[in-house]
Protein backbone atom coordinates (compact mmCIF):
# COMPACT_ATOMS: atom_id res chain seq x y z
CA UNK A 1 0.00 0.00 0.00
CA UNK A 2 1.29 3.44 -0.99
CA UNK A 3 0.49 6.34 1.36
CA UNK A 4 0.32 10.02 0.46
CA UNK A 5 -0.22 12.48 3.31
CA UNK A 6 -2.47 15.38 2.43
CA UNK A 7 -4.90 17.91 3.92
CA UNK A 8 -8.26 19.44 3.10
CA UNK A 9 -10.46 22.05 4.74
CA UNK A 10 -13.76 21.41 6.46
CA UNK A 11 -15.68 24.55 7.37
CA UNK A 12 -12.44 26.47 7.81
CA UNK A 13 -10.54 23.76 9.70
CA UNK A 14 -7.57 22.07 8.03
CA UNK A 15 -7.94 18.30 8.46
CA UNK A 16 -5.04 15.88 8.28
CA UNK A 17 -5.63 13.06 5.81
CA UNK A 18 -3.97 10.24 3.92
CA UNK A 19 -4.63 8.93 0.43
CA UNK A 20 -3.97 5.20 0.25
CA UNK A 21 -3.17 3.63 -3.12
CA UNK A 22 -2.76 0.01 -4.26
CA UNK A 23 0.87 -0.99 -4.76
CA UNK A 24 0.14 -1.58 -8.42
CA UNK A 25 -2.50 0.86 -9.62
CA UNK A 26 -3.44 0.28 -13.28
CA UNK A 27 -2.83 3.23 -15.56
CA UNK A 28 -6.26 3.07 -17.16
CA UNK A 29 -7.99 5.23 -14.53
CA UNK A 30 -9.87 6.96 -13.12
CA UNK A 31 -10.38 4.44 -10.30
CA UNK A 32 -13.01 3.59 -7.68
CA UNK A 33 -12.42 5.06 -4.23
CA UNK A 34 -13.59 4.63 -0.64
CA UNK A 35 -13.62 7.10 2.24
CA UNK A 36 -13.17 5.19 5.50
CA UNK A 37 -14.50 6.98 8.58
CA UNK A 38 -13.67 6.34 12.22
CA UNK A 39 -16.07 6.18 15.13
CA UNK A 40 -15.96 8.08 18.40
CA UNK A 41 -12.37 8.74 19.50
CA UNK A 42 -11.18 7.04 16.34
CA UNK A 43 -8.40 8.31 14.12
CA UNK A 44 -7.14 7.83 10.60
CA UNK A 45 -4.06 6.08 11.97
CA UNK A 46 -6.10 3.15 13.23
CA UNK A 47 -9.35 1.87 11.66
CA UNK A 48 -9.25 3.84 8.39
CA UNK A 49 -5.70 2.67 7.81
CA UNK A 50 -6.63 -0.91 8.77
CA UNK A 51 -9.47 -0.98 6.25
CA UNK A 52 -7.29 0.70 3.62
CA UNK A 53 -4.68 -2.05 3.91
CA UNK A 54 -7.34 -4.57 2.90
CA UNK A 55 -9.32 -2.51 0.41
CA UNK A 56 -6.32 -1.23 -1.56
CA UNK A 57 -5.41 -4.89 -2.15
CA UNK A 58 -8.82 -5.14 -3.81
CA UNK A 59 -8.07 -2.28 -6.20
CA UNK A 60 -9.61 0.73 -4.42
CA UNK A 61 -8.04 4.08 -3.68
CA UNK A 62 -8.88 4.95 -0.06
CA UNK A 63 -9.02 8.19 1.90
CA UNK A 64 -8.75 8.37 5.67
CA UNK A 65 -8.69 11.49 7.83
CA UNK A 66 -8.84 12.76 11.40
CA UNK A 67 -12.09 14.53 12.27
CA UNK A 68 -11.76 18.16 13.28
CA UNK A 69 -10.29 18.54 16.76
CA UNK A 70 -8.72 15.05 16.62
CA UNK A 71 -4.97 14.35 16.54
CA UNK A 72 -3.36 17.19 14.53
CA UNK A 73 -6.48 18.28 12.63
CA UNK A 74 -7.58 21.81 13.39
CA UNK A 75 -10.65 22.43 15.49
CA UNK A 76 -11.49 22.77 19.16
CA UNK A 77 -10.08 19.89 21.21
CA UNK A 78 -12.73 18.07 23.20
CA UNK A 79 -15.63 19.18 21.00
CA UNK A 80 -17.18 16.09 19.43
CA UNK A 81 -20.43 16.73 17.57
CA UNK A 82 -22.01 14.27 15.16
CA UNK A 83 -23.28 17.07 12.95
CA UNK A 84 -19.74 18.43 12.54
CA UNK A 85 -18.35 14.99 11.71
CA UNK A 86 -21.03 14.60 9.04
CA UNK A 87 -19.86 17.91 7.55
CA UNK A 88 -16.28 16.63 7.61
CA UNK A 89 -17.31 13.53 5.65
CA UNK A 90 -19.22 15.54 3.07
CA UNK A 91 -16.18 17.78 2.62
CA UNK A 92 -13.98 14.69 2.30
CA UNK A 93 -16.20 13.56 -0.59
CA UNK A 94 -15.74 16.93 -2.29
CA UNK A 95 -11.98 16.70 -1.78
CA UNK A 96 -11.84 13.20 -3.23
CA UNK A 97 -13.83 14.35 -6.25
CA UNK A 98 -11.02 16.79 -7.08
CA UNK A 99 -8.48 13.97 -7.41
CA UNK A 100 -7.88 13.29 -11.11
CA UNK A 101 -7.23 9.56 -10.56
CA UNK A 102 -10.62 9.05 -8.82
CA UNK A 103 -13.81 8.19 -10.70
CA UNK A 104 -16.48 10.55 -9.33
CA UNK A 105 -19.21 8.04 -10.18
CA UNK A 106 -17.55 5.34 -8.05
CA UNK A 107 -17.05 6.79 -4.57
CA UNK A 108 -18.21 4.86 -1.52
CA UNK A 109 -18.38 5.54 2.21
CA UNK A 110 -17.47 3.19 5.05
CA UNK A 111 -18.32 4.18 8.62
CA UNK A 112 -17.28 2.29 11.72
CA UNK A 113 -18.98 2.54 15.15
CA UNK A 114 -20.39 6.03 15.61
CA UNK A 115 -19.12 6.71 12.09
CA UNK A 116 -21.75 4.27 10.78
CA UNK A 117 -24.48 6.80 11.51
CA UNK A 118 -22.31 9.59 10.13
CA UNK A 119 -21.93 8.07 6.67
CA UNK A 120 -25.67 7.46 6.28
CA UNK A 121 -26.39 11.08 7.22
CA UNK A 122 -23.65 12.38 4.91
CA UNK A 123 -24.86 10.33 1.94
CA UNK A 124 -28.51 11.27 2.49
CA UNK A 125 -27.60 14.96 2.53
CA UNK A 126 -25.24 14.84 -0.44
CA UNK A 127 -26.56 12.06 -2.70
CA UNK A 128 -23.20 12.06 -4.46
CA UNK A 129 -21.82 8.66 -3.45
CA UNK A 130 -22.52 5.29 -5.05
CA UNK A 131 -22.66 3.10 -1.94
CA UNK A 132 -22.67 3.32 1.85
CA UNK A 133 -21.47 0.77 4.41
CA UNK A 134 -22.52 1.20 8.07
CA UNK A 135 -20.58 -1.09 10.39
CA UNK A 136 -21.30 -1.82 14.07
CA UNK A 137 -23.09 1.47 14.70
CA UNK A 138 -26.06 2.84 16.61
CA UNK A 139 -28.80 4.73 14.81
CA UNK A 140 -31.09 6.23 17.44
CA UNK A 141 -28.95 7.95 20.03
CA UNK A 142 -31.52 8.25 22.80
CA UNK A 143 -32.64 4.64 22.38
CA UNK A 144 -29.05 3.44 22.45
CA UNK A 145 -28.10 5.44 25.53
CA UNK A 146 -31.15 4.11 27.37
CA UNK A 147 -30.21 0.56 26.41
CA UNK A 148 -26.79 0.71 28.06
CA UNK A 149 -27.76 2.64 31.23
CA UNK A 150 -30.03 1.99 34.15
CA UNK A 151 -33.08 4.23 34.60
CA UNK A 152 -31.35 6.17 37.39
CA UNK A 153 -28.26 6.65 35.23
CA UNK A 154 -30.40 7.84 32.32
CA UNK A 155 -32.26 10.45 34.40
CA UNK A 156 -28.91 11.71 35.71
CA UNK A 157 -27.63 12.03 32.12
CA UNK A 158 -30.74 14.01 31.11
CA UNK A 159 -30.19 16.36 34.05
CA UNK A 160 -26.49 16.82 33.27
CA UNK A 161 -27.22 17.57 29.61
CA UNK A 162 -29.84 20.17 30.58
CA UNK A 163 -27.45 21.79 33.06
CA UNK A 164 -24.71 21.86 30.42
CA UNK A 165 -27.00 23.58 27.91
CA UNK A 166 -27.66 26.26 30.52
CA UNK A 167 -23.92 26.55 31.17
CA UNK A 168 -23.23 27.03 27.45
CA UNK A 169 -25.81 29.80 27.28
CA UNK A 170 -24.71 31.64 30.43
CA UNK A 171 -20.97 30.92 30.44
CA UNK A 172 -20.24 30.24 26.78
CA UNK A 173 -18.63 26.83 27.09
CA UNK A 174 -19.61 23.18 27.52
CA UNK A 175 -18.06 21.30 30.43
CA UNK A 176 -15.19 18.91 29.77
CA UNK A 177 -15.65 15.39 31.14
CA UNK A 178 -13.94 12.01 31.01
CA UNK A 179 -13.82 10.56 27.49
CA UNK A 180 -16.33 7.83 28.31
CA UNK A 181 -18.39 9.69 30.91
CA UNK A 182 -21.69 8.93 29.16
CA UNK A 183 -20.32 6.37 26.68
CA UNK A 184 -19.37 3.47 28.96
CA UNK A 185 -17.48 0.60 27.39
CA UNK A 186 -18.54 -3.00 27.88
CA UNK A 187 -15.76 -5.25 29.32
CA UNK A 188 -14.72 -6.75 25.97
CA UNK A 189 -14.45 -3.34 24.27
CA UNK A 190 -12.69 -1.82 27.27
CA UNK A 191 -10.08 -4.56 27.13
CA UNK A 192 -9.54 -4.00 23.39
CA UNK A 193 -9.32 -0.22 23.82
CA UNK A 194 -6.72 -0.61 26.56
CA UNK A 195 -4.56 -2.90 24.45
CA UNK A 196 -4.93 -1.31 21.03
CA UNK A 197 -6.41 2.20 20.98
CA UNK A 198 -4.98 3.90 24.04
CA UNK A 199 -1.59 3.88 22.35
CA UNK A 200 -2.83 5.92 19.39
CA UNK A 201 -1.65 9.53 19.35
CA UNK A 202 -4.39 11.86 20.57
CA UNK A 203 -6.67 9.15 21.94
CA UNK A 204 -8.56 9.73 25.20
CA UNK A 205 -8.81 13.53 25.24
CA UNK A 206 -11.61 14.77 27.57
CA UNK A 207 -14.86 15.42 25.73
CA UNK A 208 -17.39 18.19 26.26
CA UNK A 209 -20.81 17.18 27.57
CA UNK A 210 -22.44 18.74 24.52
CA UNK A 211 -21.41 15.51 22.79
CA UNK A 212 -24.10 13.64 24.73
CA UNK A 213 -26.78 16.04 23.53
CA UNK A 214 -25.56 15.48 19.98
CA UNK A 215 -26.02 11.73 20.50
CA UNK A 216 -29.50 12.18 21.98
CA UNK A 217 -30.54 14.15 18.89
CA UNK A 218 -29.35 11.40 16.52
CA UNK A 219 -32.27 9.83 14.60
CA UNK A 220 -30.78 8.13 11.55
CA UNK A 221 -33.86 6.01 10.89
CA UNK A 222 -35.81 9.17 10.06
CA UNK A 223 -33.53 9.93 7.13
CA UNK A 224 -32.37 6.49 5.94
CA UNK A 225 -35.66 5.97 4.10
CA UNK A 226 -34.58 8.88 1.88
CA UNK A 227 -31.19 7.35 1.09
CA UNK A 228 -32.39 5.49 -2.01
CA UNK A 229 -31.38 4.73 -4.64
CA UNK A 230 -27.96 4.63 -2.93
CA UNK A 231 -27.32 1.00 -1.83
CA UNK A 232 -26.78 0.42 1.90
CA UNK A 233 -24.63 -2.31 3.47
CA UNK A 234 -25.18 -2.87 7.20
CA UNK A 235 -22.78 -5.12 9.12
CA UNK A 236 -22.98 -5.83 12.84
CA UNK A 237 -21.47 -8.14 15.43
CA UNK A 238 -24.04 -10.69 16.58
CA UNK A 239 -22.70 -10.51 20.15
CA UNK A 240 -22.06 -6.77 20.25
CA UNK A 241 -22.86 -5.54 23.76
CA UNK A 242 -21.62 -1.98 23.22
CA UNK A 243 -23.91 -1.26 20.28
CA UNK A 244 -26.59 -3.97 20.43
CA UNK A 245 -27.43 -5.96 17.29
CA UNK A 246 -31.00 -4.62 17.45
CA UNK A 247 -29.63 -1.28 16.23
CA UNK A 248 -28.69 -2.88 12.91
CA UNK A 249 -32.06 -4.61 12.63
CA UNK A 250 -33.92 -1.32 13.21
CA UNK A 251 -31.86 0.51 10.59
CA UNK A 252 -32.33 -2.30 8.06
CA UNK A 253 -36.09 -2.30 8.57
CA UNK A 254 -36.28 1.50 8.20
CA UNK A 255 -34.16 1.67 5.03
CA UNK A 256 -35.93 1.91 1.69
CA UNK A 257 -32.87 1.78 -0.55
CA UNK A 258 -31.34 -1.46 -1.84
CA UNK A 259 -30.04 -2.95 1.39
CA UNK A 260 -27.90 -5.77 2.73
CA UNK A 261 -27.63 -6.98 6.34
CA UNK A 262 -24.46 -8.91 7.15
CA UNK A 263 -23.96 -10.56 10.55
CA UNK A 264 -20.43 -10.69 11.94
CA UNK A 265 -19.38 -13.54 14.20
CA UNK A 266 -18.04 -11.27 16.91
CA UNK A 267 -18.69 -8.47 19.38
CA UNK A 268 -17.83 -4.82 18.74
CA UNK A 269 -14.14 -4.92 17.90
CA UNK A 270 -12.76 -8.24 19.17
CA UNK A 271 -12.18 -9.20 15.51
CA UNK A 272 -10.73 -5.84 14.47
CA UNK A 273 -7.21 -6.94 13.62
CA UNK A 274 -5.80 -6.68 10.11
CA UNK A 275 -5.32 -10.43 9.72
CA UNK A 276 -8.33 -11.67 11.73
CA UNK A 277 -10.42 -14.09 9.61
CA UNK A 278 -13.70 -12.30 10.45
CA UNK A 279 -12.24 -8.91 9.51
CA UNK A 280 -10.88 -10.25 6.22
CA UNK A 281 -14.23 -11.94 5.49
CA UNK A 282 -16.07 -8.68 6.16
CA UNK A 283 -13.75 -6.91 3.72
CA UNK A 284 -14.56 -9.58 1.14
CA UNK A 285 -18.26 -8.80 1.59
CA UNK A 286 -17.53 -5.06 1.34
CA UNK A 287 -15.72 -5.63 -1.94
CA UNK A 288 -18.68 -7.56 -3.34
CA UNK A 289 -21.06 -4.83 -2.21
CA UNK A 290 -19.08 -1.90 -3.61
CA UNK A 291 -18.23 -3.68 -6.87
CA UNK A 292 -21.94 -4.20 -7.49
CA UNK A 293 -22.89 -0.69 -6.32
CA UNK A 294 -20.25 0.91 -8.55
CA UNK A 295 -21.29 -1.19 -11.53
CA UNK A 296 -24.87 0.04 -11.16
CA UNK A 297 -23.94 3.65 -10.47
CA UNK A 298 -25.01 6.04 -13.19
CA UNK A 299 -23.56 9.21 -11.64
CA UNK A 300 -21.73 11.30 -14.27
CA UNK A 301 -17.94 11.47 -13.98
CA UNK A 302 -17.70 15.11 -13.05
CA UNK A 303 -17.11 17.18 -9.95
CA UNK A 304 -20.32 17.60 -7.96
CA UNK A 305 -20.55 19.86 -4.92
CA UNK A 306 -21.07 17.85 -1.71
Buried (B, 14 or more C-beta within 10 A) or exposed (E): BEBEEBBBEBEEBBBBBBBBBBEEBEEEEBBBBBBBBBBBBBBBBBBBBBBBBBBBEBBBBBBBBBBBBBBEBBBBBBBBBBEBBBBBBBBBBBBBBEBEEBBBBBBBBBBBBBBBBBBBBBBBBBBBBBBBBBBBBBBBBBBBBBBBBEEEBBEEBBEBBEEBBEBBEEEEBBBBBEBBBBBEBBEBBEEBBEEBBEEBEBBEBEBBBBBBBBBBEBBBBEBBEEBBEBBBBBBBBEBBBBBBBBBBEBBBEBBEBBBBBBEBEBBBBBBBBEEEEBBEBBBEBBBBBBBBBBEEBEBEEEEBEB
